[in-house]
């Protein structure tokens, strides 16, 4: 997030019926009257139903880091901006900060009606990993709050994905924080599974740092399944118009990531050095890249004093800047490829990177989840801290050991939890099948009752 202040971020009723045929199923994902197909991961791509899903979006945080607020709780702001999203032709917005105690039904429903998904960072400035003190800031107080954010958004069908962190590693000497970023990703995946939510993808957004970006990508995709990210994203401002697929270096990156086995996309892009024509859009959504990349998010929607905005917001009015029409035209002129765009479904996990002068991680060990946080898996996180609270970086209990491989797998699920959905929970419930033998006692009672009634 290119702002003057960098955020330090790592950044439904379930029926319980007796009988051996009972199966746990994902809880309902609903936005009331408006829903969209949920997006899943298959191989190195996203899919909405059977169709390949490419992220065409913008980063959306009106006010920037200087005005910490939740745009998805601002119904009037959503009503102001969603028509502009539709004019651009986007299907995704990324939001960096939300209030996990606020109501998001109105905005999420309005976004869903417009066919727009949310890519959400779960961290806030007060509740995040500190890259300078990752061990201390990885604690139960922090995990409780980000789990509460998952609770607040898991119910919406247009929650596309969660970012476990944003630019936590921004230099060679901060790579020692990588195991804690990966542990948070593991914990979030386990929490989602333990709460019996649908499998909402979890991954990381890396900084635009050439010296260790690929190491971080392979690190997040190595190890056991419970440890591996569902996707990997990075911020890339290397294509500065006028440029080309080769001149920008993007062709070399496609080659470098050609065997990457999980979805890869740009969490920020749009260099402003020479003005923006968004020439990169034609490559990003063309077949020269779609076998490896799944689209990206342009930085950023609104002007926040840094020159990257597409529009200028003044109260309830919006003025489109020249970059808005340039992006609108680029999207309009670049349809998605037909079919699956060259995606693969049978890739292998990466090998963990070796320690080096630019990668300060010596082995594959991850910290164990802090002991007081283990209860959240079955009991739930409870109420979040919103945008207030005293913060987590110097609070709580940290990890006291090393995790064993596979310890992040879901081993138990929360039972008898009430729905948090704003729509019907029936869509997320499956009635167990009943065998003929299980029906016999019911039939006996039924016919005995009828016979008794006939004698009266």
N, C-alpha and C positions, 0 to 999 in steps of 0.2 A: 504494500500500500504506500504509494508515493506521497507522503504528507510530511509536514515539518516535525511531527512527533511520531515515532515508530512505536506501534503497539507491540509489546513483547507477548507473543501468543504462541502456544504449542498447538501457536494459534492455529376400556372396552371390556366388556365383560367376557370372561373366559368360562365357559360352562364346564363344571367339574362333575362328571357323571361316573358312577361306578361301573366297572366292567373292563375286561382286558382289551376291548377295542377302542378305548378312549385315545385320541391323538391330540397333541397340542398343535394349534394352527396359528398363523400370524394374526395379531389383533387387527381390528378394522383400521383402514386408512381412509379417512373421509374428510371432506371439506364442506359438509352440509350439502347444499344443492349443487355444488360444482366440483367435479372430479376430472382428473386426467389419467391416462394410463400410467401406472407406476413404472419407473425405469429400473432395470436390472443390469447386472454385469454378466457378460458372457465372453470369456477369453479376453481379448484386448480392446473390447468395445462395449458401449452402452446400447441397450435395446429398450424401446417402448413397445411392449408386446413382442411381435415378431420383426419389427422394423428397427433398423439401425438408427440410433439417436445421436445426433451431433449437437454439441453445445454451441449455440449462437447467442451470445449474451453480452451484458455489460456489468461492470462492477458498480454497485448502487449503495452509496452511503451519504446521502445529503447531509451537509454539515461537516463531513470529514472527521478527522480525529480530534479537532479542536472543539467539537460540539457532540459529545457522546450521546447518541440517542438511537432509538429503534424505529427505522422507517417502516417496518412491517406491522407496527402497532399504530401507525399514523394513517387512519382511514382517509382523511382528506388529502394527504400527500399521495397515497396510492391512487386515489381517484384522479388526481392531477397528472400523475406520471404514467399510468398504465396506457392511456391513449398514445403517448409518445413511444412507449415500448412497442406497441402494435404498429405504429408508423415505421419504426426501424425494421420490424420483421424479426424480432428476437424471440427466443423461447426460454431464456434463463436470465435471472439476475443473481448476482452474488452480493450477499450482505455480510459485512465484517463484524457487526455488533448488534445484538438484540437484548431485550429485557425479557428474561425467562419467566417473569411473573405477570407479564402483560397478556392481554387477549389479542390473538392474531387472526381470529376467524374471518373478519371482514376482508382484510387485505389478502389473505391466502386464498379465499374463495374468489375474490375479484381477479387475482392472478390466474387461478385455475380456469376461470371462464374465458380468459384471454389466451389460454394455452401456454402459460408461462410457469416455469419451475423455479425453485429456490435452491441455490447452492449456499450453504450456511456455515460460517465460522462459529464454533461453539464458545470461543474465548471472549473475554472482555478485558479491558485494561487492568482491572483489579483482580480478575480471576484468570490467570494465564501462567504459562511457564516463563521463568526468567532465564534467558540464555546465559547470564552470568552466574546464576546459582540454580542450575536445573535440578540438582538432587534435593535441595531444600524446598523448592517450589512445587515439586511433584509430591503431593500429599493428599490426604483424604478430604480436606476442606475444598481443595481445588476440584477434585474428581466429583464430589457431590454436586457442585454447581454446574459443571458441564454435563453431567448426567441429567440434571434437571432441565437443561436446555434441550437435550434429546427428547425428554418426556413431552416438552411443550410443542415440539414440531413433528414427532413421529406419526401423529395421527393424520397428517395431511398427505394426500396422494401426490401432490406436487412438490413435496420435499424431495429434491433430487439427490442430494448428498450432503455429508457433513465434512468440513475441514477440521482435522484435529489440531492443526497449527498453521501459522502463516509466517514465513520468513524468520523462524526461530534461529536458524543457522544463516548468518549473513556474512560470514568471513571464514577463513581457514581456522582461526583460533577459537571459533565457537562450535566446531563440529563435535566436541565432546558432549554436547547436548543431545545428539542424535538418538542414543538409547532411550532417553526420556520421552522424546517425541514418539518414538516407535512404541514405547510402553503405553502412552496415552491412546494411541491408535488401537492397540490391542485391547485395552480396557473398554474403550467405547464400543468396539465390535462385540465384546463379551456382554456388555450391558444391554445392547440392542437385542441380542439373542436371548439373554436371560429374562428380559421383559416380554419376550414373545412378540416383539414388533416385527414387521416385515424387514427384510435384509436391506436396509438403507446403506448405500456405499459410504465408507469412511476412508479418507486419505489425507494427504498433506500437500500444502502449497509452498513450494520452495522459492527462495530468492533468486534473482538474476545474477548468480555467481558462477562463472565458468569453471573455476578451479575445483569445485566439489559438487556441482549439481548432479553429474552422472553418478558419482559415488553415492549420493543420497538417494537417487532413484533406485539403484540396485539394492541398496541397504533396506529400503522400504519394501522391496519385493523379494527378499531372501528369507530363509528360515521356514518354520512350520506355518501351516495355513492360518492359525489363530494370530500369528504375529505379523503376517504380511498385510500390506494395505490392499484395499479394494481398487484403488486407482492412485495415480501420481500426477500432480500438476506443478507447473513452474511458471514464474513470471519471466517474460522474454521481451525485451525492448531492442533487440538487435537488428530488426528490419526497420530501417529509417528510409522512407521514400525520398527520392526515387531509388529503387533497388530492385532486386530480383531474387528468385529462389536460390540461385547459386551465390550471388554477391552477398546476400545477407547472412550466409552461413546456415540457413535453414536446411538446405539439402544435406549438409554434413550431419546435422542433428537427426534427420530422418534415418540416415544410414546408421548412426550410432545407436539409435533406439529400435532398430529394425526387428530385433528379437525380443523386445520387451513384451511381457505376456499379460499385462493388465492395462486398462485404459489410461491413456496419456493425453493431457490437454493443457492449454495455456490458461492459467488463472488470472493473468494480466498480460495485455500486450497493447501496442499502439505508440510507437516512438513519435515524439513531437519535434524533433530537432530541426527538420526542414519543412514542417507542415505535414499534414496527414491526408493522403489520398486513399489509404487503406488498400494498397496494392496487394498486401499479403493475404487478404481474404480469398482471392482467387486461388492461391496456392494452398492455403489452410484447408479449404473445402474442396480441393481438387484431388484427383486420384494419385497425384505425386506425393500426397501426404496422408490421405485418409486410411491407408493401410496401417499407419502407425498412430496418427493423431485423431482425437475425437472432438476437434473444434477448439473454441476458446472464448475468453471474456475480455472485452475491450475496457481499458481503464481510461476514463470512468464516465459515468452518466452526467453528473453535475459539476459545474465549475467550483473548485474549492481553493482558488488562489494559486494553483500550480500550473495552469494552462492545459490540463488534460481533459477538461469537461467537454461534453457534447452539447449541453444545454446550460442556460443560466436560469436559476430559480429565483423568483422574487415574490415571496408570499405564496399565493395560490396560482400565480401565472408562471409560464415557462416560455423562454425564448430559445429557439433552436439556433445554435452556432454553426459555423461553416462545416465543422467536422461531422455534425449530425447528418447533413445531406450527403457528405462523402461516404460515410458508413452505410447509410440507407441505400445509396446507389450500388455500392460494392456488394452488399448482401443480395440485392435484387438481381444483380447480374451473375450471381454465383449460386446456382442450385446445388443441392447435395447430389453426389454420385448415385447412380442406380444400384440396386442390390445392396450388398453389405460393404461396398467401398473398399474391398480388399482386406477386411478384418480377418483375424485368425482366432480360432477357438481352442487350440491345443498346445499353446505355448507352455514352457517350463518356467518354474521360479528362477530368479537370478541367483548368482553366486555372491555371497557377501564380500564387499570390497576389503582389500588388505589395508592395513595402517600405512600411512605415508605422511609426507610433510604437509599435505593439504587435507588429510583425513585422520583425525585424532581419535579413532575408535580401534581398540586393539583386538577385540574378539566379538563374538556374536551374542554375548550375554545381555539380558535385559533385567532391569530392576523388577522385583516382585511387586505386585500391587500392595500399597500400604494396608496393613492388617485391618484398621478400622473401616476401610472402604469395601471390604469383602461383603459386608452385609447388604450393601446397596444392590447387589446382584439379585438377591431374592426378596428383599424388603422394599426395593425402590429407593429413589434418591430423596423424595420428599420435596418440599418447597425450595425453589431457587432463591438466590440473593438479588436478582435483578441487576440493575446498574448501580445499586448502592452497596451496602455491606462494607465490612472492614478490610476485605481483600484476603487473598489466600497465599501470597508468595512467601510470607513469613509466619504462616499459621499451620495448625494441624500436625499430623504425624506422617512422617515420610516413610519411604521403603527401607526395610532393614535387612534385605537379603536379595539373592539372585533368583530369578524365576526359573523353573524347570521348563524345558521345551514342551509346548502343548498345554501349559497351565492356563492359558487364556481361552481354552475351549469351553463351550457352554455345557455345564454339568447339571444344572438345575434351573428351573424357571419359576418366576413369581406366580403364585396362584391366587385366585379369588380377587384379582385387582379390578376395581371399577373402571368403566370406560372413561377415557379422557377425550374421546372423540366428540366433535360437534355434530356428527351425523349418526346414523344408525350403526350400532355395533353388530347387527345381524350379519353383515357382509363378512365379518371376520370370524364367524363361528361355524363349526361343522358338527352336525349331529352324528354321533358314533353309529356305525352300522349295528344292527341287532340280529343276532342269530335266531333260528327257529327255536332252539332250546330256551333262549331267554324269553320267548314269547309265550311258552306253555303256561307258566304260572299266571300270567296275566289273563290268558284265555280261561283258565280254570275258575279264577275269581269272577270273571265277567259272566260266564254262563251260570255259575252257582248263584250269583245275584239275581239273574233273570229268573231262574227256577224258583228261588225263594219268593220273588215278587209275584209269581203266578199263583202261589199257594195262598196268598193273602186275600 
